[in-house]
Amino acid sequence: MAEVTLIGAGLAGSEAALQLAARGVQVRLLEQKPERRTPAQSSDHLCELVCSNSFRGAHLTNAVGLLKEEMRRLGSQVMQAAELCRVPAGGALAVDRERFAAEMTRRLNAEPNIQIITGEVSSLPSERPLVVATGPLTGDALAASLEARLGEGSLAYYDAIAPIVSADSIDWDRVFIASRWDKGETEEERRAYVNCPMDREQYERFVAEIQAARKVEPRAFEQARYFEGCLPVEVMAERGVRTLAFGPMKPAGLTDPRTGRWPYAVVQLRREDEAGTAYNLVGFQSRMAWPEQERIFRTIPGLEQAEFLRLGAVHRNTFLCAPRLLDETMQLRAEPGLYFAGQITGTEGYVEGAAGGWLVAHFIAERLAGREPRLPPDTTAHAALLRQLSRHPEDYQPSNITFSHFAPFEGVDARGRKLRKRDRYQAMADRALADLAPFAEEVAP
């Protein structure tokens, strides 16, 4: 029986291992837990979600929503586990992170074709096929081994984690419950978001405190290179007083029932677990020193007595220049049989990482069966994910999936007029799912 070695049991590695096993392939899954954790991890469970508990938007007019639907139709086990562990989050898919990691760990342990071998991997094993899915916090020793193998340095930037507060410590008289634009959700769905309103004076004072706060700076020899979609709150504040009000503190669509108006600015809290015992501060990833975070975030209305279950932290994200190094099947051009998947390839986001795991498993299984791998239809979100890995080799940066990664689409309505954005995205989603159907029927296990 064919055997594949895979390093890393995060989202990409776990999805890849389970997909290969379902296709009858023996998998040696090398994972450093429980002997060692990265600075961002706090559990011994596999497939731990370390930043947010949200898999982001669920609607098909959202690129990541379409990607999730394609993953469901392709038999993604990450999506199956996410649905089992879902918690209310308005128009997003969010999970109870502890339940999710426990469910993924259970699935991996229950699969007879997967052998989990614990311990830190410091250099690339010689076995092929080999998949490296070590994520954004690839260990220093393994990163050095990769650097020597690739003949050039990996790129690095810094990602930041948002704080979590205990629900019991929120002053519920000072906040209000609402989802943006009140899109007709149930009361339970609306309760997924708690809003802390600020007037102009409170907001400007809050921004000034963030700007003046003591920061945890990167070491002198490290270059902090942030992902634009996950900037630390203080980096946004440094760009101008109004930046946060047009970013994570945007009040649009959030009507305070006590005033009948939108606040000047708002801090949104999103439910962290199914029971609603904890909430995370949406968009408030931070590299401020922890005492500063506690002091400043307790000036937010409703959080004066906040109990912080987790404070913000900064961690390194290492990724390859995929356009220069990888072929269209996520295989190292210079070394056939060596594959990369997940955030180490420069994809950004839980969903994108897991989808990369599915793709690499599919490509390897096809080659093990003696076939040249079939690529997903060009109109699909999975093809868009691969397209992103091939673009801008001169200045490659991590990215979430967006409709800009998709094949061109020039849709018109019945009168021959160009479709509005939302209608165009819906048409692109309909096209993608129609084109995916025969591919899914052929390749799903």
PyMOL commands that set and color helices and strands:
alter all, ss='L'
color gray80, all
select helices_A, chain A and resi 11-22+63-73+77-84+97-110+140-150+167-169+187-190+200-212+228-230+233-238+244-246+290-297+322-325+342-345+350-368+381-388+393-395+403-405+421-443
alter helices_A, ss='H'
color red, helices_A
select strands_A, chain A and resi 3-7+26-31+54-57+86-87+92-95+114-118+130-132+155-161+164-166+176-177+193-198+265-271+278-281+308-310+313-319+338-340
alter strands_A, ss='S'
color yellow, strands_A
deselect
rebuild
show_as cartoon
